[in-house]
């Protein structure tokens, strides 16, 4: 009876080995994600209010209802630029740094 109980405890897998290299890539990915999350929230909102107040109402002397429309277009364009930058950075994050042909 002791032999079968001991064999089953020996067959149980232990915890997976700890890889230090994976931690640095995970931290790098999380920093990139946090940066673009903050940028996605702050840039379009900031550009919306800044362009509405200073560009469309201030410089171009547009009415308030017209400036809302054009400021929203600026904010939507900012969202698309941030998303495109995020996709570009995420796509190139895992690729090798060196140029040239890899065999």
Phi, psi and omega in degrees: 000321180293328182292320181288323179292323180289322180295321180290327179286329178287330182281343181293129181288145177277184178293150180295150181296151182269120181253117181289329182294325179291331182293319181292323178290326177292317178296320178297317179295321179291323176295318178297316179297317179296318179299312182287333174294313178296318178297322180294329180277314189277319186295308180297321180293316179296317179293326178300305183290323180292315180291325178296312185283314189266321184271301189282317179273325183280301184279316185268354178055042178279160175288166183296320181291324177289322182292330174300315183297310183289327176293326176294323177297318178298318180295320179294320176297322178296320177299317180293323178294316179296317178297318179296319177296320179297315179297318179298313181293318180293324180293319184271356183293322183268354184279154179295150184283329185285148177265163178111180182277133178251125180266000000 
